[in-house]
Amino acid sequence: METQETTEPAVMVDGLTKRYGGRAVADGLDFAVPRGAVAGLVGPNGAGKTTVLRMLLGLVRPDAGFGSVNGISLLEPERYLPTVGALVESPAFYPGLTGERNLAVHTTLAGLDPARIPAVLDRLGLTRQARQVYRTYSLGQRQRLAIAAALLGDPALVVLDEPTNGLDPAGIRDMRGIIRAIGAEGRTVLVTSHLLAELEQVCDWLIVLNEGRVRYSGRLLPDLEESYFQMLQEDPR
């Protein structure tokens, strides 16, 4: 992973807006994520978190506003996506192929170096399962394989959408450790959840969304829970 000394945020949006029909799912969003932060994007279901990630990943085009990822305009996702690794919604792997072979297919399709496969498998604790077929993987192992795929390109920014969803307590604990370790490598991490308590375990930066608007953006503060629920009860307009 190549890093550059800069104060420019890893992610910055200004007035970012996305409408579906007459409803603004993202309504004039303003926030920034510092480079090297482990940032949480939190809010209730329907707050607009996944829509924000889709705009950042070039999957959805904003209707208004502007922003940048790793210093490159959101309007040029083809330029910055090689510096981003992402797990959004359900990972897509071939059930009849091994974990190792699935990653090999991924490197071929994405034009990445297959020599990194053993390292990322080891990094995610999947070396022993590398030659087992994907259909035999537990949910936690599937999530870890998806994160391994996201790390194959040695990204500066890692985006994880609800990575603990559906995991048992042991799997949640393991995922927290993975997120902390990715951040400790100097990468910027942006992780979503609808549970503030979950993000408080791993994040040092927080963005609160409610009904498509930013209610808070900044460092994770102590005793935030009470004010968080007040944010959700207030009319964001």
N, C-alpha and C positions, 0 to 999 in steps of 0.2 A: 504494500500500500504506500503510495507516494503522498506525502503531506507537504503543504506549503504554509509558511508563516504568513498569516493574514488575519485581520479582524473581521473580514466579511463573513456574515452568517452562512452556515451550511444550507439553511432554508430561510427564505424571506418571501412573504406575500404582502401585498398592499392593495386593499379594496377588492380582493378576489371574490368573484361572484359566479354562482352557477344556478340556473333556474331550470326546473322541469315543469312545463306548463306555466301556470301563474305562481308557482311556489318557489321561493328562493331557498334552496337546500344549503347553499353557502351564500351568506349575505354580507358582502363587503368586509371580508376577513382581513385583519392586519395582525401579523405576528412574525417572529423570527426565532430561529433555533441556532444558538451559537455552535461553532465548530467544536467537536469533541464532547458535546453534551449528550447525556442520556435523557431524552425528552419524552414526556408522556402527553398524548393527546387524549383527553378524557371528556366524557359527557354521556348522557343517557342514550339509549337506543334511539336512532332517528335524529341525533344532534348534528349529523353531517360529517362525521369522522371519516367514513369510508370514501365519501365523495371528495374530501380534501386529499386523501391519499391518491385517489385515481387521477386527480388533476396534477399532483406532483409527479406521478409516474407516466404522464403523457397518455393515459387511457381515456381521459375526458378533457375536452377543451373548455377553458373558462369562458363565460359570457362577458365578463368585464374584469378589470383589475389587471395587475401584473405581479410578477414574482421571479424568483430565481432559485435554482438548486445548484449547490457547489459553484456559485458565481456565474451560472449560465441561465439565460432567460427561459421561463417556462414554455415559451413559444418555440424553443429548439430542443425538445426532449431527446432527439437523436444524438445531440452533442453531450448531454450530461448523463444519460442513462447508463453508459458504460462505467460510470463511477458510483452507481447505485445498485445495491442488492435488496431484494424485496420478497416478503412473504405476505401475500394479500389473498384472503379467502382460502379456499381449499387448494393445496398444492397438487399439481398435475404430474403424476408419474405412471409408468407402465406397470400394472400389477404383476405381470409375469416375469419381469426383469429384476435382477438383484439391485440392491441399493447402489452398489458400485457401478453397475452397468447403466442404471438410470442417470447417474451423474456424468458418465461418459457420453451418453446421448446429449445431455444438456450442454456439455462443453462443445460438442460438435455443432449443435444448432446455434449456439451463441458465439462461436468462434473463440473459445477460451482455451487456456492451456490445460490439458488433461493431467499434467504432472502435479497439479495442486490437489487432485482427488484424494490421495492417501492422507495428506495433511489435514484437509477439512473433515474427513471422516474421523480421524483421530481427535481433532479439535472438538467435535460434537459427541464423542464417546460412542461411535458407531463402527469401530474397526471390527469388532467381533460379529456384527450383523451385516457387514459389507457384502457378503456373498449369499445372504439369505434373500429370497424373493420378497418384493415389496408387499405383496398381499398378506404376508405373515407378520408384518410390523405392527406393533401397538400404535395407538394414537400419538403417544409421546415420541416414539421412534420416527413416526412419519413427520411430525413437526420438526424434529431435529434434522432429518434428511432434507427437508425444505430449507431450513436455515443453512445447512451445508451447501446446498445449491446456490443460495443467495451470496455466500462468501467466496464462491469459486473465482469470481472476477476481482477479488481483493478490493472491495468497494470502500470508498471513503464514507458513504452514508448507507446505513442499513435500516430498512423500513419493515416493521413487523406489525401486522394487523391482528389484534386479539390473539397473541400467540399462546395464551394459557387457556383458551376456550375449550371446555370439555375435558381438561386434564384432571387427574386425581391429585390429591395433595402432594404426593411424592413427585409427580410430573410437574406440578406448579413450582415446587421448590427447585427442581432441576432447571426449569426454564428461567427462573430468576437468576440462577448462577450463570447461565449461558449469556443472558442479557448483560449482566454486570461485566462478565469477561470480555465480551465484544467491545463494550465501552472502554474497558481498561487497556485495550489495544490502541486507543487513540481514535477510533472511528466515532462518528456521530451516529446515534441511534434514535429513531423516532418510532415509538411503540404506542399502540392505541389500546384502550380498554374502557368499559363503562363502569369500572370499579376503581374509585380513587385509592382505596386501601391497597390495591394490588400495585398500582404505579408508585405509591409511596415507598414500596420495598426496593425499587430499583432506580428511580429517576432522580435527577438533580434539577430538572427544568420541567415546567408544566404549562400546558395550554388547555384551558377549559372552554368547551363549546356547549352552547345551549341554543336549540332552535336555529341553528345555522349561523350563530354569531359568537364572536370571541368574548368571553366574560372575564378571563384572566390570562395573562401571558407573562411568565417570569420564573424566577427561581422558586423551587419547591420550598414552601414556608412551613415552619412548625405549627402544629395545631390548626391545620388548614381545613379539616373536615367540616367544622361548623360553618365556616364562611363559604365552603363549597356548596353546601346544601342551600344556603341563602342565595347564592348565585343562581341555582337552578329554579328557585321559587320566584325570583324577580323576573319581570317582563324584560327580555333582552332588548326591546325596542325603546 
